[in-house]
Amino acid sequence: MHKSVTTSYFADIDARNHSAWKIFDSVRGAFSEGGPAFPGAKIEMKSHIQICIRNLNCIKGFFIPREEMSFPIRP
């Protein structure tokens, strides 16, 4: 879908110097998996959201996760 939108966008730019097509910077998808979290629940055990950042200029920063440590920490 995004390839088709991008192709149409640039074709319009070349032909008319503008386009009504919108290029998406990011996309989000919701996934429900794993069956109900408990009997009668509408939430599933492994529900999660995934994002895809298409325009890397949208990423303002990132972090590298620390190694796990035991908690609570003994004095």
C-alpha positions, 0 to 999 in steps of 0.5 A: 500500500505504501509503495503504491501511495508513494508512487502516486505521490511522486507521479502527481508531483512530476505531472502537476507540482503538487499532490493530494496523496499523503505520505505516512511517517509511521504506521501502527498495528494492534494485534490480539493473540493468545486467547482471553486473559481470563474467562469472559475477558475481551482482552487477550493474553498476548495483545500488543501494539507494533509501530513502524517508523517509515521516516527516520527523521521522526526518531528524536532519540533512543536508548540502549536498555541496561542489563537486568539486575536483581531487585530489590538491591541489598544494602 
